[in-house]
């Protein structure tokens, strides 16, 4: 109806409840990420943008089961889109 959902999933090692409780904080990474490239900013940025846009993030994960992230955002008001398009010109 009035929302847009974005889903991203992987078949990686998943995360524990302890990791999940802190990964939305900048520069925090799960214990399973040790030795892998990354800054720990991705999910923190997604969470911050989603909330600022009136949306939310849900993460479904468990050790050994991969991770699925769902971002739900309210649909834009068509009048706002017109204003943005006009401002861009």
Buried (B, 14 or more C-beta within 10 A) or exposed (E): EEEEEEEEEEEBBBBBEEBBEEBBEEEBBBEBBEEEEEEBBEBBEBBBEBEEEEBBBEBBBEBEEBBBBBBBBEEEEEEEEEEEEEEEE
